[in-house]
Amino acid sequence: MSAAPTLLLCSETDDLGGLRPAFERAAAELCPGLRVALWPEVAAGAAEVVALASWFAPRGLPATLPGLRLIASIGAGAEHVLRDPGLPAGVPVTRIVDEQQARGMAEYVLWAALYYHRGLDRVQQQQPRGVWRMPPQRPAAQTRVGVMGLGAMGAEVARCLAGHGFEVHGWSRRPQTIEGVRTWAGDAQLEDFLRPLDIVVSLLPLTEHTRGLCDARWFDRLKPGAAFINCGRGEQVVLPDLLEALERGQLGGAVLDVFEHEPLPPAHPLWHTPRLLVTPHMASSVSPEAMARQIVGDTARVLAGQAPVHAIDRGRGY
C-alpha cells in the first residue's frame, strides 16, 4: 500500500507545530486523504510528500522530494524559498495573499503615518524632559505619503491612506493605476517620486533589485527631515546609511518593523537610536486558518492537474 499524499510543514528557524491543527482541518475539508506532517517526521527523499509549506526550509530539501508538486511560503514573501539554488525546476512556488492581512498592514501604516503627521514623534521626545508643547497641526491633505510596492498589500495601504485624506503617491516596477493615488513606475521615475515626500513607506518584496536599495544615495534623494517606514524586508535597508541619515537630520525619523536578522538582539544599537522606533515584525500577519485553507486549496488544485491560484513569478521573485 502506498503512503498517503503528504503536505509537509517545514522550517529550520521556527516551530511550526502550532499550525498543524489548522492544516489538518483544512485538509479534511478541502483535500480529503491529504496527510499533514511536521518536518523532520518525514525523511528526506520521501516520495509521498507532494507539497511543502515552509518558512526557511533547509537548503537542498525540496530537491530530495521526488513527488513534490508545490512549494508554498507561509508568508507574504517567497525570498526564503528562492534562496535555495537547488530548487526543483517546474515546481510552482506560492505565497500568501490575504485580504485580512492587507487590511492589517493598512492599519499599521496608517498609525505610523499619523505618528509623524500629528507630531507624536516630537511629543514622545518631549515627555522625558517634561516639555508641554503642541506640535504644529495641519490637514492630512498637506502631508505627502509615498508607498513603494503596489501589489495587493501596497495597493490596499495606498487606498487606506488616500481615504484618510493624505496626498498619496505610489511607486512600483511596472505602471499601476489606483484611484486617488498618483503613481510612478520604474527606476527612471524613482527620484521624482521620492523628492517631494514627507513620509515614505516601503512594502517592496525582497529581490535582487531591492536588496540594499535604501542606501545613502537613496536617503539623500528624500526631502530633508522626511520620515521612513519599513514594512518590506530588512535586507532592503543599508543600516549604517540609515543611521547616518538620522544623525545628520536628513532623515527626520524612522519606524522599522522588519530586520535582516530576527528577533533583533537585545544589545543591538537600533534599540537605543534616537528618533527610531522598533516594532517586532508586527505590522500584519495571516491567521493560521486562512494560511492553511489557501495552501491546502492550492495543493488540491495541483493534485487535480490544475495551476495553483497564488503562484509567483520566479524570475521577478513575487
Summary of the structure (lengths in Angstrom):
residues: 318
radius of gyration: 21.5
end to end distance: 38.9
largest distance: 76.0
contacts: 1033
relative contact order: 0.15
helix: 35%
strand: 19%
